[in-house]
């Protein structure tokens, strides 16, 4: 098998060296070159024809996001953004993920920088196999409902790599009075805070980062905070509430999709509706199977519309998925399982 050819783009020679060293430690990766700004990178792309690019968010002459827009419009290819894990860096990185960046890795704010890039080789190898499409601002048009009457269901969604665009697409079809919805998306803490704000601006329901003890209500979407806790759904009096737990990693992640799905299976059984979207690995497969075994309805994103068909594949192969669907149909299919009113097209 040929090696994955990577171009490293960063204005800092030190950072280029650290990223290159982390990648060269993997025998399946070849660093074919480096560039200090987008203008150098443009020429290097033409000359070296890399399989994957790592791209710094903040650079001179042209920002990484501006350069990414040009790449995804003119020569779509897998791009991994490198960003500081600050709130400002998170906002910019989220915009990059919406445009079509494969993933975003963070520069360490403290501690050895090399530790921040320990997982980069696996991300690069997954990126080389990803489905990359030309950038477009258009999302699949959501079907309009003349009415929607929630049927006492709870929606749980899990996603990872490619999940920013996937969640924006799914939630764009949700009405203002959508079923209570809980989401685990793998991303760092500052990213989930910024992502919740972005979703809240874009979608009709209220979207917020989950808070321990928050009661689940119609018209609200709760996003698991990144980094330190798992999100679960638990019974609270006569209702249901978010519960944040500082337990160990599960399926390699915290927050873990498996933890969320298992809690929904245990708390609401057949009232649960689950969906597993694009992502690397297999987090969520066992939890979604628990939801299906408890009588809930389960969906998986199909291979053709996934950036990475990892988590949905694992769930499908484990028998956790009742229906696989293209991304543009998942939001509406979820709502069909949560309403007492038949859907009507405008």
Order of alpha helices (4+ residues) and beta strands (2+ residues): beta-alpha-beta-alpha-beta-alpha-beta-alpha-beta-alpha-alpha-beta-alpha-beta-alpha-beta-beta-beta-beta-alpha-beta-alpha-beta-alpha-beta-alpha
